[in-house]
Amino acid sequence: MATDPVCGMEVEPGTAAGEYEYEGETYHFCATACRERFVENPERFL
């Protein structure tokens, strides 16, 4: 399991709504809206 860095929800990487690589690490998201928020400003959520 992975934790969505935006909302904190636990997500299964294989079925996540989205993913994004940032500074060599892959983040998984529960929804495309969470992914979009993260992509706009990753440092806010890390």
N, C-alpha and C positions, 0 to 999 in steps of 0.2 A: 504494500500500500504506500501511497505517497500523499503528502498533505498539500492541498491547494494553498499557495502562499498568500493569496488575496483574501479568501474567506475562511480558511482553516479547515475546510471539509476534507475528509479522507476520500481519496479517489484511487481506483485501480488503474495503473499506468496503461494497461492494454486496452481499456475501454474509456479512457479519459476523453472529455470533449475537446481538449486541445493540449498542446505542449509547446514549449519554447525553450531554446537553449540560450543561456546567458552566462558568460564568463566560464564556459566549459562545463556547466551543470545544466541538466535538463529538468525543467519544472513542468508539472502536470496540473491540469485545471478541470474543475467540475463543469464549467460552462464557458462558452466562447466569450461572454462578457467579462469574466474574470481574467481570461487570457489577454483580452484587449486592454484592460486596466493595467495589468502587469507590464505589457509591452510598452505602454506609454511612459512608465516610470518605474523600472524594476527596483531601484534602490529604496523606494518608498516602502516596499513590502519585504525587504530583506533585513 
